[in-house]
Amino acid sequence: MLWLAVAAAGGVLLDHGLKLTILAWAIASALAFIACNVVRPGRRAFLIAVMIVPLLAMRHSAQRGEYESASIASLVGDDAQPVIVEAVIDQAAELRPHPMAGIGYRRDQSPWQTEFECRVERIQIGGNFVPATGRIVVVVDGACDEHLPGERVQLFGSIRPPTPPTNPGERDLRDSYRQRGLHARLSLTGNDKIKVIEPAPPSPLAWIADLARTSREILLRQTATSTGGLAVALVIGQREFVDPATQDLLLVTGTAHLLSVSGLHLAIVVLLARWIGMGLRLPRPLQLLQITMVSVFYVMITGGRPPVIRASILVGLLVLSTITRRPSQPINTLSMAAVILLAWRPMLIFNVGAQLSFLAVATLMLCGNRSGDGWSSLQDASAEEERLRELAESASSAWVRAGRWFGHYLRQAFWYSACVTAISMPMVWYQFHVVSPISVLTNLCMSLPLVIALAAGIATVIVGSISETLAVIPGIVCDASLTVMLSIIRFFASIPLGHAWLPAPPPWWVMVFYIVLAITMMVPGRGRVRWFRYSWITGWMVGAWFIATEPAAMDSGDSAATKIEATFVDVGHGTAVVMRFAADDVWLYDCGRLGNSVAGTADVDAVLWSLGVTRLTGVMLSHADTDHYNALPAVLRRFHVKHIYTPVTLFADQDPMLQSLKAQIDSLSIPIVHWREGETLVSSGVGLRVMHPPAQRVRGSDNANSLVLVIEAGSTPLVLPGDLEPPGTESLLVQPRPRGGGVMMAPHHGSLRLEMRPILDWSRAAAVVVSGGDRAARDEVHQALGVTGARVLVTSSAGAIRVRITEDGKTELRSWLDSRW
């Protein structure tokens, strides 16, 4: 079965690379079948495995062809456009807190957002309805998770296909959409944009979706605000209610699997079901049936996630082997699960959750047999030695036996946790940019409260569906267990050197790790191979650290060296400018995004990690608007920051977000330097001049008191004016003008409410960069900013924009979407 699983994976990867037709793979399958029947019997096993390759390739080709032939892809343009869609909901709706809630951006903004997936039937874009095929994800500003799978609905909104990455280092959303079989995203501004054409007929999917919604509401009512989101994620797999700070804590302690229902959760549920069956003294056949039904039910209520399906297949095969009285070899069973999953959904081979799930389970299976190499004589000897040990211990007291059992349990649990951490760390590092050796201890300490919390959470849902009053008791137990888990997580996350956020190693280096490790599993000679394996893991980690943290070169391609490199990150409506004056001298001017700080943080992180950055010389905040600083808390958690530079009055504001940010800066002992007009600083030969604000606060808003910098390394300046507006503009215009021909960031994201001509005349810039959202890409903005003949680039349409200024004053501008670097 292991070779069949390898062949199945190979077939999917072959078609992914070659993209052949179904007919070509069918011919290859027929030839393999003929070969199987004409060769000698001794070689048929190998050819059967080979025959799996074209079969799985054909299956992947069929799914690929179905996805690519969907007509909606040709009907939807590259930009968002208003549409009316008639579709059938085919996935349960998920409710989550709205990322824009609580920022005052819109008075009627709902605190909730709902997401569900649909199968399109008809679509209208400007004209009449036309038949369409394909699937879309629908995002609604509002709480409307009462819509169930099977409903036919009419949707009024704005549609657009998944966009390519707009910043260096970002993940490609198009790959994620393809894996989920989705072609576009439809955004609705409210619940009133959904019209039900035909209600959902009675079906298991509709019933399960309604049950999952009821379960979520019960859990949130019976647990505290601080633990409710984690309870929902733990029991039914809806992670949207867990706040970003807690998600970071789970990630750095290696416990992020709590946010995604996995095989571990199903194993605990099955164990509880088995105990209940034994307690009720059910006959063995009924116990097996009960376990199977519980597994299927749990897979359905948690949304059919790949790790849970994998675990349920293992449970089903184990039950089948028990009924038929056939031996069940762990690796064979896991391999069969892989073949079944790949035959069902070949694209799962690219799913990170599925990859980590299989890797962790395979590691547990292999590390559980440390003392033998599979030979029956060695296994018999080991079993005889175990019986003798048990006989010798039977003469000891109960306390001594209990202590020995507990010590043996701790050693085994520590060994398993260490093995899983070591083997999965390269993939986790590559995917999530975090290395967490402390996860060995964290998962060990979390095991007991995790079992209690999950059991109590399930009991809360079951009892709560009967009586809310009685559900209080298991709810208290669940809440207390989750509180203990959060305390453990916070403690281990605070341990120095317990984790590190790092740039990812290159994919080829990760592949080398697993290839060498797989080879060591097939080489005879236990002792020397084992020590080589340990040395390889250690050596690989050291090599990965040096490769990943090597700063990207600052080479402009000209003879003159680059002195200033500034990357204007595409964060939507917000500002983040990554500046390098040397390969290891990195600065950040603002870091924020309107509303959704999580997205802004991800954009900034991706750019910094793509440059191999782990330390920032300084972070400069222009003023106190959240779209200029709300990503800083996460940046401070991921990167070592030497100094924070702000205008004099920035932290004088008593805004709770600002005061919380200042408290975090103080807790990290990062010095805050207050800048005012006239101050200068030189870093790596580059001069920074503060042009604004003056020592005394300018009348008006925070925008009027924005930090304005002129950065020079020769004859060409870079001007960063924040959100400067009157009367601060008048204060700036009396300052000495920078040299002409430089690059300026448009103040206030290129807002047309401001008169741009005076500051354009003052700066005499040859190029103007606008850090803004879709509104900044309008023709009117280009005309207003290009009135002096300056070249205008907007991040929302060009992606990240990189400016390089050499020591002889030459300037190079590149946009990520036009010319990647």
DACOR-V334875 format. One record per residue. N is the residue number from 0. RES is the residue in one letter. PHI is phi in whole degrees, -180 to 180 (999 if undefined). BURIAL is 1 if it has 16 or more other ideal C-beta (glycine too) atoms within 10 Angstrom, else 0. Layout:
n res phi burial
N RES PHI BURIAL
N RES PHI BURIAL
This chain:
n res phi burial
0 M 999 1
1 L -63 0
2 W -68 0
3 L -66 1
4 A -65 1
5 V -63 1
6 A -65 1
7 A -62 1
8 A -63 1
9 G -63 1
10 G -64 1
11 V -63 1
12 L -67 1
13 L -63 1
14 D -68 1
15 H -61 1
16 G -85 0
17 L -87 0
18 K 55 0
19 L -84 1
20 T -79 0
21 I -62 1
22 L -61 0
23 A -61 0
24 W -72 1
25 A -65 0
26 I -63 0
27 A -63 1
28 S -65 1
29 A -64 0
30 L -64 0
31 A -65 1
32 F -65 0
33 I -62 0
34 A -62 0
35 C -64 1
36 N -97 0
37 V -113 0
38 V -84 0
39 R -66 0
40 P -56 0
41 G -64 0
42 R -107 0
43 R -68 0
44 A -60 0
45 F -65 0
46 L -71 1
47 I -62 0
48 A -63 1
49 V -64 1
50 M -66 1
51 I -66 1
52 V -59 1
53 P -67 1
54 L -65 1
55 L -72 1
56 A -63 1
57 M -66 1
58 R -64 1
59 H -65 1
60 S -63 1
61 A -66 0
62 Q -66 1
63 R -63 1
64 G -64 0
65 E -62 0
66 Y -67 1
67 E -73 0
68 S -89 0
69 A -60 1
70 S -73 0
71 I -64 1
72 A -63 0
73 S -85 0
74 L -87 1
75 V -96 1
76 G -81 0
77 D -74 0
78 D -100 0
79 A -63 1
80 Q -147 0
81 P -70 0
82 V -146 1
83 I -121 1
84 V -124 1
85 E -106 1
86 A -151 1
87 V -116 1
88 I -68 1
89 D -125 0
90 Q -135 1
91 A -62 1
92 A -73 1
93 E -120 1
94 L -96 1
95 R -155 1
96 P -63 0
97 H -73 1
98 P -66 0
99 M -100 1
100 A -71 1
101 G 81 0
102 I -109 1
103 G 71 0
104 Y -71 0
105 R -135 0
106 R -64 0
107 D -95 0
108 Q -67 1
109 S -73 1
110 P -76 0
111 W -123 1
112 Q -139 1
113 T -120 1
114 E -133 1
115 F -150 1
116 E -113 1
117 C -133 1
118 R -102 1
119 V -75 1
120 E -115 0
121 R -142 0
122 I -145 1
123 Q -126 1
124 I -123 1
125 G 82 0
126 G -120 0
127 N -87 0
128 F -66 0
129 V -130 0
130 P -62 0
131 A -148 1
132 T -126 1
133 G 129 1
134 R -127 1
135 I -134 1
136 V -103 1
137 V -109 1
138 V -118 0
139 V -115 1
140 D -79 1
141 G 151 1
142 A -95 1
143 C -145 1
144 D -79 1
145 E -76 0
146 H -72 1
147 L -114 1
148 P -57 1
149 G 104 1
150 E -70 1
151 R -95 1
152 V -132 1
153 Q -113 1
154 L -119 1
155 F -117 1
156 G -165 1
157 S -119 0
158 I -117 1
159 R -156 1
160 P -76 1
161 P -62 1
162 T -95 0
163 P -70 0
164 P -61 1
165 T -106 1
166 N -134 1
167 P -59 1
168 G 84 1
169 E -76 1
170 R -72 0
171 D -88 0
172 L -62 0
173 R -63 0
174 D -66 0
175 S -64 0
176 Y -62 1
177 R -64 1
178 Q -61 1
179 R -89 0
180 G 73 1
181 L -106 1
182 H -112 1
183 A -161 1
184 R -119 1
185 L -110 1
186 S -103 1
187 L -116 1
188 T -83 0
189 G -178 0
190 N -63 1
191 D -71 0
192 K -90 1
193 I -116 1
194 K -120 0
195 V -80 0
196 I -86 0
197 E -148 0
198 P -65 0
199 A -70 1
200 P -72 0
201 P -58 0
202 S -160 0
203 P -59 0
204 L -64 1
205 A -66 1
206 W -65 0
207 I -65 1
208 A -63 1
209 D -66 1
210 L -66 1
211 A -64 1
212 R -65 1
213 T -62 0
214 S -62 1
215 R -62 1
216 E -64 0
217 I -64 1
218 L -63 1
219 L -67 1
220 R -74 0
221 Q -95 1
222 T -125 1
223 A -75 0
224 T -61 0
225 S -73 0
226 T -114 1
227 G -60 1
228 G -61 1
229 L -68 1
230 A -63 1
231 V -64 1
232 A -65 1
233 L -70 1
234 V -87 1
235 I -119 1
236 G 80 1
237 Q -95 1
238 R -87 1
239 E -66 0
240 F -90 1
241 V -87 1
242 D -71 0
243 P -59 0
244 A -63 0
245 T -68 1
246 Q -61 1
247 D -62 1
248 L -61 1
249 L -65 1
250 L -68 1
251 V -75 1
252 T -101 1
253 G 70 1
254 T -114 1
255 A -65 1
256 H -64 1
257 L -67 1
258 L -82 1
259 S -130 1
260 V -56 1
261 S -132 1
262 G -62 1
263 L -60 1
264 H -63 1
265 L -65 1
266 A -60 1
267 I -66 1
268 V -63 1
269 V -65 1
270 L -62 0
271 L -64 1
272 A -63 1
273 R -67 1
274 W -62 0
275 I -64 0
276 G -62 1
277 M -68 0
278 G -65 0
279 L -84 0
280 R 56 0
281 L -72 0
282 P -59 0
283 R -57 0
284 P -60 0
285 L -70 0
286 Q -63 1
287 L -65 1
288 L -64 0
289 Q -61 1
290 I -63 1
291 T -64 1
292 M -66 0
293 V -62 1
294 S -62 1
295 V -63 0
296 F -63 1
297 Y -68 1
298 V -61 1
299 M -70 1
300 I -72 1
301 T -96 1
302 G 91 1
303 G 64 1
304 R -72 1
305 P -52 1
306 P -61 1
307 V -72 1
308 I -64 1
309 R -58 1
310 A -66 1
311 S -67 1
312 I -65 1
313 L -61 1
314 V -63 1
315 G -62 1
316 L -68 1
317 L -66 1
318 V -63 1
319 L -63 0
320 S -66 0
321 T -68 0
322 I -66 0
323 T -86 0
324 R 57 0
325 R -110 0
326 P -65 0
327 S -118 0
328 Q -86 0
329 P -56 1
330 I -66 0
331 N -62 1
332 T -64 1
333 L -63 1
334 S -65 1
335 M -65 1
336 A -60 1
337 A -64 1
338 V -63 1
339 I -63 1
340 L -64 1
341 L -68 1
342 A -68 0
343 W -77 0
344 R -137 1
345 P -56 1
346 M -68 1
347 L -64 1
348 I -64 1
349 F -99 0
350 N -83 1
351 V -63 0
352 G -61 1
353 A -66 1
354 Q -60 1
355 L -66 1
356 S -63 1
357 F -65 1
358 L -63 1
359 A -65 1
360 V -67 1
361 A -61 1
362 T -63 1
363 L -61 1
364 M -67 0
365 L -78 0
366 C -76 1
367 G -76 0
368 N -119 0
369 R -80 0
370 S -95 0
371 G -137 0
372 D -109 0
373 G 103 0
374 W -72 0
375 S -63 0
376 S -63 0
377 L -68 0
378 Q -65 0
379 D -65 0
380 A -64 0
381 S -65 0
382 A -65 0
383 E -64 0
384 E -63 0
385 E -66 0
386 R -65 0
387 L -64 0
388 R -64 0
389 E -64 0
390 L -66 0
391 A -67 0
392 E -75 0
393 S -65 0
394 A -82 0
395 S -81 0
396 S -71 0
397 A -63 0
398 W -65 0
399 V -66 0
400 R -64 0
401 A -64 0
402 G -64 0
403 R -66 0
404 W -62 0
405 F -66 0
406 G -63 0
407 H -64 0
408 Y -62 0
409 L -63 0
410 R -63 0
411 Q -65 0
412 A -64 0
413 F -64 0
414 W -63 0
415 Y -62 1
416 S -63 1
417 A -65 1
418 C -65 1
419 V -63 1
420 T -63 1
421 A -66 1
422 I -77 1
423 S -88 1
424 M -59 1
425 P -58 1
426 M -71 1
427 V -63 1
428 W -59 1
429 Y -66 1
430 Q -83 0
431 F -121 0
432 H 63 1
433 V -135 1
434 V -117 1
435 S -134 1
436 P -64 1
437 I -68 1
438 S -64 1
439 V -59 1
440 L -77 1
441 T -61 1
442 N -67 1
443 L -64 1
444 C -76 1
445 M -86 1
446 S -60 0
447 L -68 0
448 P -63 1
449 L -65 1
450 V -62 1
451 I -65 1
452 A -64 1
453 L -67 1
454 A -63 1
455 A -68 1
456 G -64 1
457 I -65 1
458 A -63 1
459 T -62 1
460 V -66 1
461 I -66 0
462 V -70 1
463 G -65 1
464 S -73 0
465 I -101 0
466 S -152 0
467 E -65 0
468 T -65 0
469 L -69 0
470 A -69 1
471 V -61 0
472 I -65 0
473 P -64 1
474 G -63 1
475 I -64 0
476 V -64 1
477 C -62 1
478 D -63 1
479 A -65 1
480 S -65 1
481 L -67 1
482 T -63 1
483 V -63 1
484 M -61 1
485 L -64 1
486 S -64 0
487 I -62 1
488 I -63 1
489 R -63 0
490 F -63 0
491 F -71 1
492 A -68 1
493 S -87 0
494 I -72 0
495 P -60 0
496 L 64 0
497 G -73 1
498 H -152 1
499 A -150 0
500 W -87 1
501 L -142 1
502 P -59 1
503 A -79 1
504 P -69 1
505 P -66 0
506 P -61 0
507 W -65 0
508 W -71 1
509 V -67 1
510 M -63 0
511 V -60 1
512 F -57 1
513 Y -75 0
514 I -66 0
515 V -63 0
516 L -63 1
517 A -65 0
518 I -64 0
519 T -65 0
520 M -73 0
521 M -104 0
522 V -92 0
523 P -72 0
524 G 99 0
525 R -64 0
526 G -61 0
527 R -65 0
528 V -65 0
529 R -62 0
530 W -69 0
531 F -63 0
532 R -63 1
533 Y -62 0
534 S -67 0
535 W -65 1
536 I -60 1
537 T -66 0
538 G -65 0
539 W -64 1
540 M -62 1
541 V -64 0
542 G -63 0
543 A -64 1
544 W -63 1
545 F -66 0
546 I -69 0
547 A -71 1
548 T -94 0
549 E -73 0
550 P -62 1
551 A -65 0
552 A -71 0
553 M -103 1
554 D -117 0
555 S -86 1
556 G 89 0
557 D -97 0
558 S -70 0
559 A -79 0
560 A -76 0
561 T -76 1
562 K -104 1
563 I -131 1
564 E -126 1
565 A -123 1
566 T -110 1
567 F -84 1
568 V -75 1
569 D -79 1
570 V -115 1
571 G 73 1
572 H -79 1
573 G 174 1
574 T -144 1
575 A -158 1
576 V -122 1
577 V -93 1
578 M -118 1
579 R -125 1
580 F -105 1
581 A -157 1
582 A -58 1
583 D -113 0
584 D -118 1
585 V -117 1
586 W -125 1
587 L -131 1
588 Y -103 1
589 D 65 1
590 C -162 1
591 G -161 1
592 R -151 1
593 L -63 1
594 G 81 1
595 N -86 1
596 S -68 1
597 V -63 1
598 A -64 1
599 G -63 1
600 T -62 1
601 A -61 1
602 D -64 1
603 V -65 1
604 D -58 1
605 A -60 1
606 V -67 1
607 L -64 1
608 W -68 1
609 S -65 1
610 L -92 1
611 G 75 1
612 V -89 1
613 T -124 1
614 R -132 0
615 L -117 1
616 T -63 1
617 G -164 1
618 V -119 1
619 M -110 1
620 L -104 1
621 S -78 1
622 H -167 1
623 A -96 1
624 D -82 1
625 T -62 1
626 D -74 1
627 H -119 1
628 Y -144 1
629 N -72 1
630 A -90 1
631 L -64 1
632 P -54 1
633 A -70 1
634 V -61 1
635 L -66 1
636 R -76 1
637 R -100 1
638 F -130 1
639 H -83 0
640 V -111 1
641 K -82 0
642 H -143 0
643 I -116 1
644 Y -116 1
645 T -141 1
646 P -63 1
647 V -59 1
648 T -96 1
649 L -62 1
650 F -86 1
651 A -73 0
652 D -67 0
653 Q -89 0
654 D -57 0
655 P -58 0
656 M -65 0
657 L -66 1
658 Q -67 0
659 S -65 0
660 L -64 1
661 K -63 0
662 A -63 0
663 Q -67 0
664 I -61 1
665 D -64 0
666 S -65 0
667 L -92 0
668 S 58 0
669 I -93 1
670 P -65 0
671 I -106 0
672 V -107 0
673 H -92 0
674 W -101 1
675 R -144 0
676 E -50 1
677 G 99 0
678 E -77 0
679 T -135 0
680 L -152 1
681 V -119 0
682 S -136 0
683 S 54 0
684 G 82 0
685 V -105 1
686 G -98 0
687 L -119 1
688 R -117 1
689 V -89 1
690 M -98 1
691 H -169 1
692 P -92 1
693 P -72 1
694 A -62 0
695 Q -93 0
696 R -57 0
697 V -75 1
698 R -59 0
699 G 117 0
700 S -82 1
701 D -62 1
702 N -57 1
703 A -65 1
704 N -107 1
705 S -63 1
706 L -77 1
707 V -110 1
708 L -119 1
709 V -118 1
710 I -113 1
711 E -136 1
712 A -142 1
713 G 137 1
714 S -97 0
715 T -116 1
716 P -94 1
717 L -119 1
718 V -111 1
719 L -121 1
720 P -103 1
721 G 60 1
722 D -109 1
723 L -56 1
724 E -147 1
725 P -60 1
726 P -86 0
727 G -65 1
728 T -61 1
729 E -62 0
730 S -66 1
731 L -73 1
732 L -66 0
733 V -87 0
734 Q -80 1
735 P -56 0
736 R -75 0
737 P -72 1
738 R -61 0
739 G -76 0
740 G 85 0
741 G -91 1
742 V -123 1
743 M -127 1
744 M -82 1
745 A -65 1
746 P -67 1
747 H 55 1
748 H 58 1
749 G 74 1
750 S -60 1
751 L -78 0
752 R -73 0
753 L -100 1
754 E -85 0
755 M -83 1
756 R -58 0
757 P -60 0
758 I -74 1
759 L -67 1
760 D -65 0
761 W -67 1
762 S -81 1
763 R 53 1
764 A -73 1
765 A -86 1
766 A -144 1
767 V -123 1
768 V -106 1
769 V -108 1
770 S -97 1
771 G -160 1
772 G -90 1
773 D -61 0
774 R -64 0
775 A -72 1
776 A -90 1
777 R -68 0
778 D -61 0
779 E -61 0
780 V -68 1
781 H -60 1
782 Q -67 0
783 A -66 1
784 L -86 1
785 G -97 0
786 V -64 0
787 T -94 0
788 G 94 0
789 A -73 1
790 R -77 0
791 V -117 1
792 L -128 1
793 V -121 1
794 T -64 1
795 S -68 1
796 S -108 1
797 A -106 1
798 G 78 1
799 A -58 1
800 I -120 1
801 R -107 1
802 V -114 1
803 R -121 1
804 I -121 1
805 T -87 1
806 E -68 1
807 D -96 0
808 G 93 1
809 K -75 1
810 T -121 1
811 E -124 0
812 L -118 1
813 R -134 1
814 S -107 1
815 W -64 1
816 L -75 1
817 D -92 0
818 S -154 0
819 R -65 0
820 W -123 0
